[in-house]
């Protein structure tokens, strides 16, 4: 799993990175992607991304894409983390 705590909530980032590794079936960490990689480069095709979003909703208790925001607006792993952090702050949900 990748570590980078610059400007992010550690618990949310940790949960998202863990769930990315889970859908990619990467049990050993060291996934080879960075926070600034596009989601596709990290290995998330559309089916895996849908699975990831369902897992994140369960883990974090929030769906940041239920309203006006679209997943197509999110390009990188870092942006995905930021969207969830913002949504958690707005709703008061989270880890």
C-alpha positions in Angstrom: 0.0 0.0 0.0 1.2 3.5 -0.8 1.8 6.0 2.0 1.5 9.8 1.6 -0.1 11.8 4.3 0.5 15.2 2.9 -2.8 17.2 3.1 -5.0 14.2 3.8 -6.9 12.6 6.7 -4.8 9.5 7.5 -7.8 7.3 8.4 -9.7 8.1 5.2 -6.6 7.8 3.0 -5.7 4.5 4.7 -9.2 3.1 4.2 -9.3 4.1 0.5 -5.8 2.7 -0.3 -6.7 -0.5 1.6 -9.9 -0.9 -0.4 -8.1 -0.2 -3.7 -5.6 -2.9 -2.9 -8.5 -5.2 -2.0 -10.3 -4.8 -5.3 -7.0 -5.2 -7.1 -6.3 -8.3 -5.1 -3.1 -6.8 -3.9 -2.5 -8.4 -0.4 1.1 -7.6 -0.1 0.9 -3.8 -0.4 3.6 -2.2 -2.6 0.9 -1.7 -5.2 3.0 0.3 -7.7 0.6 3.2 -8.0 1.0 6.7 -6.6 -1.6 9.2 -5.3 -1.2 11.2 -8.5 -1.7 8.3 -10.9 -4.9 8.2 -12.9 -7.4 5.6 -11.5 -7.0 3.6 -14.7 -3.2 3.6 -14.3 -3.6 2.3 -10.8 -5.4 -0.7 -12.3 -9.0 0.3 -11.8 -11.1 -0.4 -14.8 -14.8 0.5 -14.8 -16.0 -2.8 -13.2 -13.3 -2.6 -10.4 -14.1 1.1 -9.8 -17.8 0.3 -9.3 -16.8 -2.5 -6.8 -14.5 0.0 -5.1 -17.2 2.6 -4.7 -19.6 0.1 -3.2 -16.9 -1.0 -0.7 -16.0 2.6 0.2 -19.7 3.4 0.8 -19.9 0.5 3.2 -16.6 1.3 4.9 -16.9 5.1 5.1 -20.7 5.5 5.3 -20.9 8.0 2.6 -21.5 8.1 -1.2 -20.0 11.4 -2.6 -21.4 10.6 -6.0 -25.1 10.4 -4.9 -25.6 14.1 -5.7 -24.4 16.3 -8.4 -20.8 15.1 -8.4 -19.8 12.4 -11.0 -17.1 9.8 -10.7 -16.0 10.9 -14.2 -14.8 14.2 -12.6 -12.3 12.2 -10.5 -9.1 11.4 -12.3 -6.5 10.4 -9.7 -6.2 8.4 -6.5 -5.5 11.7 -4.7 -8.7 13.3 -6.1 -10.7 10.3 -5.0 -9.4 10.6 -1.5 -10.2 14.4 -1.5 -13.8 13.8 -2.7 -14.4 11.3 0.1 -12.8 13.6 2.7 -14.9 16.5 1.6 -18.1 14.4 1.6 -17.3 13.0 5.1 -16.7 16.5 6.4 -20.0 17.7 4.9 -22.1 14.8 6.2 -20.3 14.0 9.4 -19.9 10.3 8.4 -16.7 8.4 8.2 -14.2 6.2 9.9 
